[in-house]
Amino acid sequence: MTTQATLWTSAGATLALAVAAGVAEWRRTRRHELDEPGWVPWRGIQVACLFGAMAFVVLAVHA
């Protein structure tokens, strides 16, 4: 596997994780048990994954 293919695969994986974190955040905000907030910072994970995906795309384009 070439470096460029690895970078594109990583960009896709981080983008998929960002989408999953967005869905998890959406579900957490619409929870039925208001006294039990989640402990996972889904919004922060989503933002970090989006920045990571952008970095992988930039590196893949330049490779």
VENVENRA-V530816 format. One record per residue. RES is the residue in one letter. PSI is psi in whole degrees, 0 to 359 (none if undefined). NEAR is the number of other C-alpha atoms within 10 Angstrom. D_CENTER is the distance of its C-alpha to the mean C-alpha in Angstrom with 2 decimals. Layout:
BEGIN
RES | PSI | NEAR | D_CENTER
RES | PSI | NEAR | D_CENTER
END
This chain:
BEGIN
M | 134 | 5 | 23.35
T | 167 | 7 | 23.30
T | 320 | 11 | 21.15
Q | 320 | 16 | 19.95
A | 322 | 12 | 18.99
T | 319 | 13 | 17.07
L | 320 | 20 | 15.11
W | 322 | 18 | 14.44
T | 318 | 16 | 13.40
S | 321 | 18 | 10.94
A | 318 | 24 | 9.56
G | 320 | 15 | 9.45
A | 317 | 15 | 7.91
T | 327 | 21 | 4.85
L | 320 | 19 | 5.01
A | 321 | 16 | 5.96
L | 324 | 18 | 3.66
A | 320 | 24 | 2.06
V | 318 | 15 | 5.79
A | 321 | 15 | 6.78
A | 324 | 21 | 6.04
G | 319 | 18 | 7.84
V | 319 | 13 | 10.42
A | 320 | 18 | 10.97
E | 320 | 20 | 11.60
W | 318 | 13 | 13.84
R | 323 | 11 | 15.66
R | 323 | 17 | 16.16
T | 343 | 11 | 17.77
R | 31 | 10 | 20.05
R | 157 | 13 | 21.20
H | 326 | 9 | 24.92
E | 93 | 8 | 25.57
L | 340 | 10 | 25.27
D | 355 | 7 | 26.68
E | 77 | 9 | 23.83
P | 153 | 10 | 20.72
G | 159 | 13 | 17.64
W | 356 | 6 | 17.13
V | 126 | 12 | 13.39
P | 79 | 11 | 11.90
W | 323 | 19 | 9.08
R | 318 | 15 | 9.29
G | 321 | 14 | 9.17
I | 319 | 17 | 6.16
Q | 315 | 23 | 4.41
V | 316 | 14 | 6.83
A | 320 | 15 | 6.65
C | 323 | 21 | 3.56
L | 318 | 19 | 5.53
F | 320 | 16 | 8.51
G | 318 | 18 | 7.98
A | 319 | 24 | 7.74
M | 319 | 15 | 10.71
A | 317 | 15 | 12.46
F | 321 | 21 | 12.36
V | 316 | 19 | 13.70
V | 316 | 14 | 16.32
L | 324 | 15 | 17.37
A | 323 | 18 | 17.66
V | 322 | 11 | 19.76
H | 347 | 8 | 21.97
A | none | 11 | 22.46
END
